[in-house]
Amino acid sequence: MSSLTTLSDVLDLIGALNDKPGEDTARERFRRHLRKRITSTGQVRDFVEECLRNSGPQYNRALQDLVNHIGTLLEFEVTFGRYSGVQREIGFDGLWRSPSGTTIVVETKTTDAYSISTATLLNYMNELVSEKRVDPEEEVLGLYVVGRRDNSCRELENSIIAERNTDTLRIISTDHLLSLAELIADNQMGHDSALTILRPSRPSIDPLIDLMTDVISTTGTHAPTPEMVEQVEEERIAYPQVDEETGDDAAEYYLTSAQQGHSESAEEMVCRLLRENIWAFRENTPLRDRVNPGDWICFYAAGNGVIGHGRVRIPPGEDPETGEKARNMDLSSYPLALDSVQLYPDEPTVIDVDMRKRLDAFEGRDPSTAWGWFVHTLRRISRHDFSLLTGEKNL
């Protein structure tokens, strides 16, 4: 079976995931497939995003297994949990043990169809200690892994703070959990550092990982090498700022992503802002000073794809009226005004392996390897790539 097979194809071959015991059940075959074939963080991200674009028990259960598989990529010893709870069994989704002695009890959430009670996960943690499956002398954390942030996540975070469980319970999105795995895969971080990140002072881990990925995307971890300088020069040639036919100044093209908020998903954030013909960059967003009127930006929402685009009317931070509008919307420091906006959240451009094979940005790269670097910050792209990612709408 090809490692580039889609998740849907794999699930069709394996059959319905359930808690039936046995070594040759669909559940065990799927987990073996993940261990043996889906070893790249890029492949895992493809499978996770496919889960988030689909609904139903099969994809929810596959996501639970994929989250645990990410735990192995983070170099934890992972015990998979049950899909459905039963009496007299502890209903955790995953149990991750660190060589350092810390144990993380994992709960995976994909929907806001029901509220999340901290008591459930805390009970699992206490029961594991009571049954001596976890050493009472060792550190035990509870980790909620959410497919998309929504109102229930905001309520959960507030509950964790109000109940003074910030030293015990944590929240992270699948997107940011994958970012940690990518940093380890790229040898930019070790297991102990990842574990340290899972112990912040606030329950939500995502902002800290945003900061780390921004720093790495902007500065790298080493001084520029001749190869890096050559790559920058190749990009300058590949993405010329002057139209070769007319000699006129040409628009530049960018891809950026939405950061999930406390109470809305990345998709909801993109739609809310673009309907108001506005966007905003953070202070540490790379390349924001290079964005000019007439440039085009397309917008990526994790778990969905590219769901909209627009043309820059006023660049970041240069218009008082746009700034006032941004402040009223609780946006970050560098707002920009857009026109020619189009939204298509129901018909997103999925950045799957087949799409990555066609993009200039992946030329010379293995499209099955980690690709979070491409979508996690403001990135200049070629007109060809912009056309592919937006379906050539308005171009």
NUDREN-289293 format. One line per 10 residues: number of its first residue (from 0); their letters; for each residue x, y, z of N, C-alpha, C. Coordinates in steps of 0.2 Angstrom, whole numbers, plus 5000, padded with zeros to 4 digits. Atoms other than C-alpha are relative to their C-alpha. Layout:
NUM	a	X Y Z X Y Z X Y Z | ...
END
This chain:
0	msslttlsdv	5004 4994 5000 5000 5000 5000 5004 5006 5000 | 4996 4994 5000 5007 5017 4995 5000 5004 5006 | 5000 4996 4994 5012 5028 5009 4996 5007 4999 | 5003 4994 5002 5004 5042 4999 4992 4999 4999 | 5007 5001 5001 4987 5034 4999 4996 5004 5005 | 5004 4996 4996 4973 5045 5006 4998 4996 5006 | 5003 5003 4994 4966 5042 5023 4993 4996 4998 | 5006 5003 5002 4949 5038 5015 5001 4993 4997 | 4998 5006 5004 4957 5025 5004 5002 4994 5006 | 4997 5005 4994 4966 5017 5020 4994 4997 5004
10	ldligalndk	5005 5002 4996 4950 5017 5030 4995 4995 4996 | 5004 5005 5004 4940 5009 5015 5003 4993 5000 | 4997 5006 5000 4952 4995 5015 5000 4996 5006 | 4999 5003 4994 4954 4992 5033 4993 4999 5003 | 5007 5002 4997 4935 4993 5038 4999 5005 5006 | 5003 4995 4995 4925 5001 5052 5005 4999 5006 | 4996 5000 4994 4936 5006 5067 4995 4999 5006 | 5004 5001 4993 4929 4999 5084 5005 4997 5005 | 4996 5003 4995 4935 4992 5100 5000 4993 5001 | 4999 5008 5000 4934 4974 5095 5007 4998 5002
20	pgedtarerf	4993 5003 4998 4949 4965 5103 5003 4996 4995 | 4997 5005 5004 4961 4955 5093 5006 5004 4996 | 4995 4997 5004 4977 4958 5083 4999 5001 4993 | 5001 4999 5007 4969 4957 5066 4993 5004 4999 | 5006 4996 5001 4955 4969 5069 5002 5007 4996 | 4999 4994 5004 4952 4985 5059 5005 5005 5004 | 4996 4996 4996 4959 4995 5074 5007 4999 5000 | 4993 5002 5000 4975 4986 5075 5003 5000 4994 | 4997 5000 5006 4978 4985 5057 5001 5008 4998 | 4999 4993 5001 4976 5004 5056 5006 5003 5004
30	rrhlrkrits	4994 4998 4996 4988 5007 5070 5006 4998 4998 | 4993 5002 5003 5001 4996 5062 5002 5004 4994 | 4998 4996 5006 4999 5005 5046 5003 5007 5002 | 4997 4993 4998 5002 5022 5055 5008 4999 5002 | 4993 5001 4998 5018 5015 5063 5005 4998 4995 | 4995 5002 5005 5025 5007 5048 5001 5004 4994 | 5000 4996 5007 5020 5018 5033 4999 5007 5001 | 5001 4993 4999 5015 5035 5040 5005 5003 5005 | 4994 4998 4996 5032 5040 5047 5002 5007 4999 | 4998 4993 5001 5033 5058 5040 4995 5004 5003
40	tgqvrdfvee	5005 4995 4997 5025 5073 5049 4995 5003 4994 | 5004 4997 5005 5019 5079 5032 4994 4995 4998 | 5006 5004 5001 5009 5063 5029 4995 5000 5006 | 5004 4999 4995 5002 5064 5046 4995 5006 5000 | 5004 4993 5001 4996 5082 5043 4995 4999 4995 | 5005 5001 5006 4988 5076 5027 4994 4996 5003 | 5005 5004 4997 4978 5063 5037 4996 5003 5005 | 5003 4996 4995 4974 5074 5051 4995 5005 4997 | 5004 4995 5004 4967 5088 5039 4994 4996 4997 | 5005 5004 5003 4957 5074 5030 4995 4999 5005
50	clrnsgpqyn	5005 5001 4994 4949 5070 5047 4996 5006 5001 | 5003 4994 4998 4945 5088 5050 4995 5002 4995 | 5004 4998 5006 4937 5090 5033 4994 4995 4999 | 5006 5005 5000 4925 5075 5036 4997 4999 5007 | 5003 5001 4994 4913 5070 5049 4998 4993 5001 | 5002 5007 4999 4907 5054 5057 5005 4996 5005 | 4996 5004 4996 4913 5041 5069 5007 4997 4998 | 4994 5003 5003 4926 5033 5057 5005 5006 5000 | 4995 4995 5000 4935 5050 5055 5002 5002 5007 | 4998 4999 4993 4934 5054 5074 5004 4995 5003
60	ralqdlvnhi	4996 5005 4997 4941 5038 5079 5007 5000 4996 | 4993 5000 5004 4955 5039 5065 5004 5006 5003 | 4997 4995 4997 4959 5056 5072 5003 4999 5007 | 4997 5002 4993 4961 5049 5090 5006 4996 4999 | 4994 5004 5001 4973 5036 5083 5006 5005 4997 | 4995 4995 5003 4982 5050 5073 5004 5004 5006 | 4998 4996 4994 4984 5061 5089 5005 4995 5004 | 4995 5004 4996 4992 5046 5098 5006 4998 4996 | 4994 5001 5004 5003 5043 5083 5005 5006 5000 | 4996 4994 4999 5009 5061 5084 5004 4999 5007
70	gtllefevtf	4996 5001 4994 5014 5056 5102 5006 4996 4999 | 4994 5004 5001 5026 5043 5096 5005 5004 4996 | 4995 4996 5004 5034 5056 5084 5003 5005 5005 | 4997 4996 4994 5036 5067 5100 5004 4996 5005 | 4995 5004 4996 5046 5052 5107 4997 4998 5007 | 5003 5003 4994 5033 5047 5120 4999 4993 4999 | 5003 5007 5000 5029 5029 5124 4993 5000 5001 | 5007 4999 5000 5011 5028 5119 4996 4994 5001 | 5005 5006 4999 4997 5017 5125 4993 5003 4997 | 5006 4998 5003 4981 5019 5114 4994 4998 5004
80	grysgvqrei	5006 5001 4996 4965 5021 5123 4994 4997 4995 | 5006 5002 5004 4947 5015 5118 4997 5006 4996 | 5004 4995 5003 4936 5024 5106 4994 5002 5004 | 5006 4999 4996 4921 5022 5117 5001 4998 5007 | 4999 5002 4993 4920 5021 5136 4995 4995 5002 | 5004 5006 4997 4913 5006 5145 5001 5000 5008 | 4999 5000 4993 4910 5003 5163 5006 4995 5002 | 4994 5003 4997 4925 4997 5174 5006 5000 4996 | 4994 4999 5004 4937 5003 5161 5002 5008 5000 | 4999 4993 5000 4946 5020 5162 5000 5002 4992
90	gfdglwrsps	5001 4998 5007 4941 5029 5146 5004 5005 4997 | 4996 4995 5003 4956 5039 5142 5001 4999 4992 | 4999 5001 5007 4960 5042 5123 5007 4998 4999 | 4993 5002 5001 4979 5040 5125 5004 5001 5006 | 4996 4999 4994 4992 5038 5138 5008 5000 4998 | 4994 4998 5003 5009 5046 5134 5005 5000 5006 | 4994 5001 4995 5025 5041 5145 5006 5003 4997 | 4994 4997 5002 5040 5052 5144 5006 4996 5004 | 4994 5003 4996 5058 5044 5148 5001 5004 5006 | 4998 4996 4994 5059 5058 5161 4996 4999 5006
100	gttivvetkt	5004 5002 4994 5045 5051 5171 4993 5003 5000 | 5006 4997 5001 5031 5062 5166 4995 4996 4996 | 5006 5004 5004 5014 5054 5160 4995 5005 4998 | 5005 4995 5002 5002 5064 5150 4994 4995 4998 | 5006 5003 5001 4984 5058 5149 4996 5004 4995 | 5002 4996 5006 4976 5063 5132 4993 4999 4999 | 5007 5001 5002 4958 5067 5127 5000 5004 4993 | 5001 4997 5006 4955 5071 5109 4993 5002 4998 | 5006 4998 5001 4941 5082 5104 4999 5003 4993 | 5001 4998 5006 4934 5086 5087 4994 5004 4998
110	tdaysistat	5006 4996 5001 4918 5095 5089 4997 5004 5006 | 5002 4996 4994 4909 5108 5100 4992 4998 5001 | 5007 5002 5000 4892 5098 5099 4998 4999 5007 | 5001 5001 4993 4894 5095 5118 5005 5003 5004 | 4996 4996 4996 4902 5104 5132 5005 4995 5003 | 4994 5005 4998 4919 5097 5139 5000 5002 5008 | 4999 4999 4993 4920 5094 5158 5007 4998 5002 | 4993 5001 4998 4937 5095 5166 5000 4994 5005 | 5001 5006 4995 4930 5082 5179 5002 4994 4997 | 4999 5007 5004 4931 5068 5166 5007 4998 5000
120	llnymnelvs	4993 5001 5001 4949 5070 5162 5004 4999 5007 | 4997 5000 4994 4954 5073 5180 4998 4993 5004 | 5001 5007 4998 4945 5057 5185 5004 4995 4997 | 4996 5005 5004 4954 5047 5172 5007 5000 5003 | 4993 4999 4998 4971 5054 5179 5000 4997 5007 | 5000 5003 4993 4966 5049 5197 4999 4993 5000 | 5001 5007 5000 4960 5032 5193 5006 4996 4997 | 4994 5003 5003 4976 5028 5183 5005 5000 5006 | 4995 5000 4994 4986 5033 5199 4997 4995 5005 | 5002 5005 4995 4974 5023 5210 5001 4993 4998
130	ekrvdpeeev	4999 5007 5003 4976 5007 5199 5007 4999 4999 | 4992 5001 5000 4995 5010 5200 5002 4999 4992 | 4998 5000 5007 4995 5011 5181 5005 5007 4998 | 4995 4994 5000 5004 5028 5184 5003 5001 5007 | 4996 5000 4993 5017 5030 5198 4997 5007 5003 | 5003 4994 4996 5009 5042 5211 5006 5005 5001 | 4994 4995 4999 5027 5050 5213 5002 5003 4994 | 4998 4997 5006 5028 5055 5195 4995 5005 4998 | 5004 4995 5002 5021 5070 5187 4995 4998 4995 | 5005 5002 5005 5004 5068 5178 4997 5006 4998
140	lglyvvgrrd	5003 4994 5003 4997 5080 5166 4994 4998 4996 | 5006 5002 5004 4980 5080 5157 5001 5005 4994 | 4999 4996 5007 4981 5086 5138 4994 4999 4996 | 5005 5000 5005 4966 5091 5128 5003 5001 4993 | 4998 4999 5007 4970 5089 5109 4994 5002 4996 | 5006 4998 5003 4957 5099 5099 5001 5000 4992 | 4999 4999 5007 4954 5098 5080 4999 5007 4998 | 5001 4993 5002 4947 5115 5079 4998 5004 5006 | 5002 4996 4994 4945 5129 5092 4993 5002 4999 | 5006 4998 5001 4928 5134 5095 4997 5003 5007
150	nscrelensi	5002 4997 4994 4917 5141 5109 5001 4995 5006 | 4999 5005 4994 4918 5125 5120 5008 5000 5002 | 4993 5000 4998 4937 5127 5120 5001 5006 5004 | 4999 4994 4996 4936 5145 5127 4997 4998 5007 | 5003 5002 4994 4924 5138 5140 5004 4995 5004 | 4995 5005 4997 4936 5124 5144 5006 5004 5003 | 4995 4996 4997 4950 5136 5146 4998 5004 5006 | 5003 4996 4995 4940 5147 5157 4999 4996 5007 | 5001 5004 4994 4936 5132 5168 5006 4998 5003 | 4993 5002 4998 4954 5126 5169 5003 5006 5005
160	iaerntdtlr	4998 4994 4996 4958 5144 5176 4996 5001 5006 | 5005 4999 4994 4943 5146 5187 5001 4994 5005 | 4999 5006 4995 4946 5128 5195 5007 4999 5002 | 4993 5000 4998 4965 5132 5197 5003 4993 4998 | 4997 5006 5002 4970 5117 5187 5005 5002 4994 | 4995 4998 5005 4983 5127 5176 5006 4996 5001 | 4994 5004 5000 4997 5116 5183 4999 4993 4999 | 5002 5007 5002 4988 5100 5178 4997 4999 4993 | 5004 5001 5007 4977 5102 5162 5003 5005 4995 | 4997 4996 5006 4983 5109 5145 4995 4999 4994
170	iistdhllsl	5004 5001 5007 4975 5112 5128 5004 5002 4995 | 4996 4999 5006 4983 5111 5111 4996 4998 4994 | 5004 5002 5007 4976 5110 5093 5005 4995 4997 | 4996 5005 5004 4981 5096 5082 5005 5004 4995 | 4996 4997 5005 4989 5109 5070 5007 5002 5004 | 4994 4998 4996 5001 5115 5084 5004 4994 5003 | 4997 5006 4997 5004 5098 5091 5005 4997 4994 | 4996 5002 5006 5010 5093 5073 5006 5005 4999 | 4995 4995 5001 5021 5109 5073 5006 4998 5005 | 4995 5003 4995 5030 5102 5089 5004 4994 4997
180	aeliadnqmg	4997 5006 5003 5033 5085 5080 5004 5002 4994 | 4995 4998 5006 5040 5094 5064 5006 5003 5003 | 4994 4997 4998 5052 5104 5075 5005 4994 5003 | 4996 5006 4998 5058 5087 5082 5003 4996 4994 | 4998 5003 5006 5059 5079 5065 5005 5004 4997 | 4994 4996 5003 5070 5094 5059 5006 5001 5005 | 4995 4999 4995 5081 5092 5074 5001 5007 5003 | 5000 4994 4997 5077 5109 5080 4998 5000 5007 | 5003 5000 4993 5070 5103 5096 5001 4992 5002 | 5000 5007 4997 5072 5087 5107 4994 4999 5004
190	hdsaltilrp	5006 5002 4996 5059 5078 5117 5000 5004 5006 | 5000 4997 4994 5064 5086 5133 4997 5007 4999 | 5002 4994 5001 5061 5103 5126 4993 5000 4998 | 5007 5000 5001 5044 5098 5119 4996 4999 5006 | 5004 5001 4993 5039 5092 5136 5000 5006 5004 | 5000 4994 4997 5044 5108 5143 4995 5005 4998 | 5005 4996 5003 5033 5117 5131 4993 4998 5002 | 5006 5003 4998 5019 5106 5137 4998 5002 5007 | 5001 4998 4993 5021 5114 5154 5000 5008 5000 | 5000 4992 5000 5016 5133 5151 4996 5002 5006
200	srpsidplid	5004 4998 4994 5009 5144 5164 4993 5001 4999 | 5007 4999 5002 4993 5146 5155 4998 4993 4997 | 5002 5006 5003 4982 5131 5149 5001 4999 4993 | 5000 5000 5007 4983 5135 5131 5007 5000 4997 | 4993 5000 5003 5000 5130 5122 5001 5003 4994 | 5000 4997 5007 4996 5137 5105 5004 5006 4999 | 4996 4993 5001 5003 5155 5107 5007 4999 5001 | 4993 5001 4999 5020 5149 5113 5003 4996 4994 | 4997 5003 5006 5022 5137 5098 4999 5005 4994 | 5000 4995 5006 5016 5151 5086 5006 5004 5001
210	lmtdvisttg	4994 4995 5000 5030 5162 5093 5007 4996 4998 | 4994 5004 5002 5043 5147 5091 5000 4999 4992 | 5000 5001 5007 5038 5144 5073 5001 5006 4996 | 4999 4994 5003 5038 5162 5069 5007 5002 5000 | 4992 4999 5000 5056 5164 5075 5004 4996 4996 | 4996 5004 5004 5062 5149 5066 4999 5001 4992 | 5001 4998 5007 5053 5154 5050 5003 5006 4998 | 4997 4993 5002 5060 5172 5051 5008 4999 5000 | 4993 4999 4999 5078 5169 5057 5004 4993 4999 | 4996 5006 5001 5082 5151 5056 5003 4998 5007
220	thaptpemve	4996 5002 4994 5092 5142 5069 5008 5001 5000 | 4993 4999 5002 5109 5145 5061 5001 5006 4996 | 4998 4994 5004 5119 5159 5053 4999 4997 4992 | 5001 5002 5007 5115 5159 5034 5006 4997 4997 | 4995 5003 5003 5125 5147 5024 5000 5002 4992 | 5000 4998 5007 5130 5149 5006 4994 4997 4996 | 5006 5003 5003 5116 5137 5001 4994 5004 5001 | 5006 4995 4998 5103 5148 5010 5000 5006 4996 | 4999 4994 5004 5110 5163 5001 4998 4999 4993 | 5001 5002 5007 5109 5154 4984 4992 4999 5000
230	qveeeriayp	5007 5001 5001 5091 5149 4988 4996 5007 5000 | 5003 4994 5000 5086 5167 4992 5000 5003 4993 | 4999 4997 5006 5093 5173 4976 4996 4996 4994 | 5004 5004 5005 5084 5159 4966 4993 5002 5001 | 5007 4997 4999 5068 5165 4974 4999 5006 4997 | 5001 4993 5003 5071 5183 4969 5000 4999 4992 | 5000 5000 5007 5074 5177 4951 4993 4996 4998 | 5006 5003 5002 5059 5165 4951 4994 5004 5001 | 5006 4996 4999 5047 5178 4958 5002 5007 4999 | 4998 4993 5001 5052 5194 4949 4995 5005 5002
240	qvdeetgdda	5004 4994 4999 5045 5211 4954 4998 5004 4994 | 5002 4996 5006 5044 5217 4937 4998 4996 4994 | 5003 5004 5005 5033 5210 4923 5005 5000 4994 | 4995 5001 5005 5045 5203 4910 4997 5003 4993 | 5003 4998 5007 5033 5208 4895 4999 5007 5000 | 5002 4992 5000 5028 5226 4900 5005 5004 5003 | 4995 4996 4996 5042 5231 4911 4997 5004 5006 | 5003 4996 4995 5029 5238 4923 5001 4996 5007 | 4999 5004 4993 5030 5234 4942 4994 4995 5000 | 5005 5005 5000 5021 5218 4945 4998 4999 5007
250	aeyyltsaqq	5003 5001 4993 5010 5213 4960 5004 4994 5002 | 4997 5006 4997 5018 5201 4972 4994 4996 5003 | 5005 5005 4998 5008 5186 4979 5002 4997 5007 | 4999 5003 4993 5007 5179 4997 4995 4995 5002 | 5004 5005 4996 5000 5165 5007 5001 5002 5007 | 4999 4999 4993 4996 5168 5025 4995 4995 5003 | 5004 5005 4996 4987 5158 5039 4997 5004 5005 | 5004 4997 4994 4974 5162 5052 5002 4997 5006 | 4998 5003 4994 4979 5159 5070 4993 4999 5004 | 5006 5002 4997 4965 5150 5079 4999 5005 5007
260	ghsesaeemv	5001 4996 4994 4957 5162 5092 4997 4995 5006 | 5003 5004 4995 4950 5157 5109 4993 4997 4999 | 5007 5002 5001 4932 5156 5103 4998 4999 4993 | 5002 5001 5007 4933 5154 5085 5006 4996 4996 | 4996 5004 5004 4941 5142 5072 5004 5005 4995 | 4996 4996 5005 4954 5148 5059 4995 5002 4994 | 5005 4998 5005 4940 5147 5046 4996 5005 5002 | 5005 4995 4998 4928 5157 5056 5004 5007 5000 | 4996 4994 4999 4942 5170 5059 5001 5003 4993 | 4999 4997 5007 4946 5172 5040 4994 5002 4997
270	crllreniwa	5006 4998 5003 4928 5173 5035 4998 5007 5004 | 5002 4994 4996 4924 5186 5049 5004 5006 4997 | 4996 4994 5002 4939 5198 5044 4999 5001 4992 | 5000 4998 5007 4938 5196 5025 4993 5003 4998 | 5007 4997 5002 4919 5200 5025 5000 5007 5002 | 5000 4992 4998 4924 5217 5033 5006 5003 4995 | 4995 4998 5005 4938 5218 5019 5006 5003 5004 | 4994 4998 4995 4952 5219 5033 5004 4993 5002 | 4996 5005 4997 4966 5208 5039 5005 5004 5005 | 4995 4997 4996 4980 5211 5052 5005 4995 5001
280	frentplrdr	4994 5004 4998 4997 5205 5055 5003 5001 5007 | 4997 4999 4994 5006 5203 5071 5007 5003 4999 | 4994 4996 5001 5022 5213 5075 5006 4996 4998 | 4995 5004 5002 5033 5198 5072 4999 4996 4994 | 5002 5003 5006 5025 5193 5056 5006 5002 4995 | 4995 4999 5005 5039 5191 5043 4997 5003 4994 | 5002 4997 5006 5038 5201 5027 4995 5005 5000 | 5006 4995 5000 5024 5212 5032 5002 5007 4998 | 4998 4994 5002 5034 5227 5028 5001 5001 4992 | 5000 5001 5007 5035 5221 5010 4994 5000 4996
290	vnpgdwicfy	5006 5001 5003 5017 5220 5007 4998 5007 4998 | 5002 4994 5003 5011 5234 4995 4993 5000 4997 | 5006 5000 5004 4995 5240 4987 5000 4997 4993 | 5000 5004 5006 4990 5229 4973 5003 4993 5000 | 4998 5007 4999 4998 5214 4980 4994 4995 5002 | 5006 5005 4999 4987 5198 4982 5002 4996 5006 | 4998 5005 4994 4986 5187 4998 4994 4995 5000 | 5005 5005 4999 4977 5171 4999 5001 4997 5008 | 5000 5001 4993 4972 5164 5016 4998 4993 5001 | 5001 5008 4999 4974 5146 5023 4997 5000 5007
300	aagngvighg	5003 5002 4994 4964 5139 5037 5001 4993 5002 | 4998 5007 4998 4971 5124 5046 4994 4995 5001 | 5006 5005 5000 4960 5108 5044 4996 5001 4994 | 5005 4999 5006 4952 5115 5028 5004 5001 4994 | 4996 4999 5005 4963 5123 5016 5000 5008 4998 | 5001 4993 5002 4964 5140 5006 4993 5001 4999 | 5007 4999 5001 4947 5147 5008 4998 5007 4998 | 5001 4993 5002 4949 5165 5002 5006 5004 4998 | 4995 4995 5002 4959 5179 4994 4998 5007 4999 | 5002 4993 5001 4960 5197 4992 5006 5004 4998
310	rvrippgedp	4995 4995 5002 4970 5212 4985 5001 5005 5005 | 4998 4995 4995 4979 5224 4996 4998 5007 4998 | 5002 4994 5002 4971 5241 4995 5005 5005 5004 | 4995 4996 4996 4981 5249 5010 5004 4996 5004 | 4995 5005 4996 4997 5241 5017 4999 5000 5007 | 5000 5001 4993 4999 5236 5035 5002 5006 5004 | 4998 4995 4995 4998 5250 5048 5000 5007 4997 | 4999 4993 5003 4997 5265 5036 4993 5004 4999 | 5007 4996 5001 4978 5270 5037 4997 5000 5007 | 5003 4999 4993 4971 5277 5053 4993 4997 5000
320	etgekarnmd	5007 5002 5000 4953 5273 5048 5000 4992 5000 | 5000 5008 5000 4958 5254 5045 5003 4998 5007 | 4997 5001 4993 4968 5255 5062 4994 5000 5005 | 5006 4999 4995 4952 5261 5071 4995 4994 4999 | 5004 5006 5001 4942 5247 5063 5003 4994 5003 | 4996 5005 4997 4955 5235 5068 4999 4999 5008 | 5000 4999 4993 4955 5241 5086 4993 4998 5003 | 5007 5002 4998 4936 5239 5087 4999 4993 4999 | 5001 5007 5001 4938 5221 5081 5005 4996 5004 | 4995 5003 4995 4952 5217 5094 5005 4997 4996
330	lssyplalds	4994 5003 5004 4965 5214 5080 5006 5002 5002 | 4994 4998 4998 4983 5215 5081 5003 5006 4997 | 4997 4993 5001 4995 5230 5078 5000 5002 4993 | 4998 4998 5007 4997 5230 5059 4994 4998 4995 | 5005 5002 5004 4980 5230 5050 5001 5003 4993 | 5000 4998 5007 4978 5231 5031 4993 5000 4997 | 5007 5000 5003 4963 5235 5020 5001 4996 4994 | 5000 5005 5006 4958 5223 5006 4994 5003 4995 | 5006 5000 5004 4947 5224 4991 5000 4994 4995 | 5001 5006 5005 4942 5211 4977 5000 4994 5004
340	vqlypdeptv	5000 5006 4995 4939 5199 4992 4996 4995 4997 | 5004 5005 5001 4933 5182 4988 5000 4994 5005 | 5000 5005 4994 4928 5168 5001 4997 4994 4997 | 5003 5006 5002 4925 5150 4997 5002 4994 5005 | 4998 5005 4995 4926 5140 5013 4997 4993 4999 | 5003 5006 5002 4914 5127 5006 5003 4996 4994 | 4996 5003 5006 4926 5124 4991 5007 5002 5001 | 4993 4998 4999 4943 5126 4999 5005 4996 4995 | 4995 5003 5003 4959 5122 4990 5004 4996 5005 | 4997 5005 4996 4966 5107 4999 5008 5000 4998
350	idvdmrkrld	4993 5000 5002 4985 5108 5000 5003 4992 5002 | 4998 5007 4999 4987 5089 4999 5006 4998 4996 | 4993 5002 5003 5002 5079 4992 4999 5001 4992 | 5001 4999 5007 4995 5080 4974 5001 5008 4998 | 5000 4993 5001 4993 5099 4976 5008 5002 5001 | 4993 4998 4999 5011 5101 4983 5004 4998 4995 | 4996 5002 5005 5018 5092 4969 5000 5005 4994 | 5001 4995 5006 5012 5106 4957 5002 5007 5002 | 4998 4994 4998 5018 5120 4967 5007 5002 4999 | 4993 4998 5001 5034 5130 4963 5004 4999 5007
360	afegrdpsta	4997 5000 4993 5037 5131 4982 5003 4994 5002 | 4998 5006 4998 5040 5113 4983 5005 4996 4995 | 4996 5002 5005 5051 5111 4968 5007 4997 5004 | 4994 5002 4997 5066 5100 4974 4999 4997 5007 | 5001 5003 4993 5057 5094 4990 4995 4994 4999 | 5004 5006 5000 5049 5078 4994 4993 5002 5003 | 5006 4998 4997 5030 5082 4995 4997 4997 5005 | 5003 5004 4994 5027 5069 5008 5003 5002 5006 | 4997 4998 4993 5038 5077 5021 4996 5006 5003 | 5003 4995 4996 5034 5090 5033 4999 5006 4996
370	wgwfvhtlrr	5001 4994 5004 5025 5105 5025 4997 5006 5004 | 5003 4995 4996 5019 5115 5040 5004 5007 4999 | 4996 4994 5001 5033 5128 5036 4997 5004 4994 | 5003 4997 5006 5023 5132 5020 4994 5005 5002 | 5007 4997 4998 5007 5138 5029 5000 5004 5007 | 5001 4997 4993 5012 5144 5046 5002 5007 5001 | 4999 4993 5000 5017 5162 5042 4999 5003 4994 | 5001 4997 5006 5016 5175 5029 5006 4998 4995 | 4995 5003 5004 5025 5168 5014 4999 5003 4993 | 5000 4998 5007 5029 5175 4997 5000 4994 4995
380	isrhdfsllt	5000 5006 5004 5024 5163 4983 5000 5003 4993 | 5000 4998 5007 5024 5164 4964 4993 5001 4998 | 5007 4999 5003 5009 5169 4953 4997 4994 4998 | 5003 5007 5002 5008 5151 4947 4997 4997 5006 | 5003 5003 4994 5006 5145 4965 4994 5003 5003 | 5006 4996 4998 4994 5159 4969 4994 4997 4996 | 5006 5002 5005 4983 5154 4954 4998 4993 5002 | 5002 5006 4998 4983 5136 4959 4996 5000 5007 | 5003 5000 4994 4979 5139 4977 4993 5004 5001 | 5006 4996 5000 4965 5151 4973 4995 4998 4994
390	geknl	5004 5002 5006 4958 5141 4958 4999 5005 4995 | 4999 4995 5005 4963 5156 4947 4994 5004 5000 | 5006 4995 5000 4948 5166 4953 5003 5007 5000 | 4999 4993 5001 4949 5184 4947 5007 5001 4998 | 4993 4999 5002 4967 5182 4940 5000 4999 4992
END
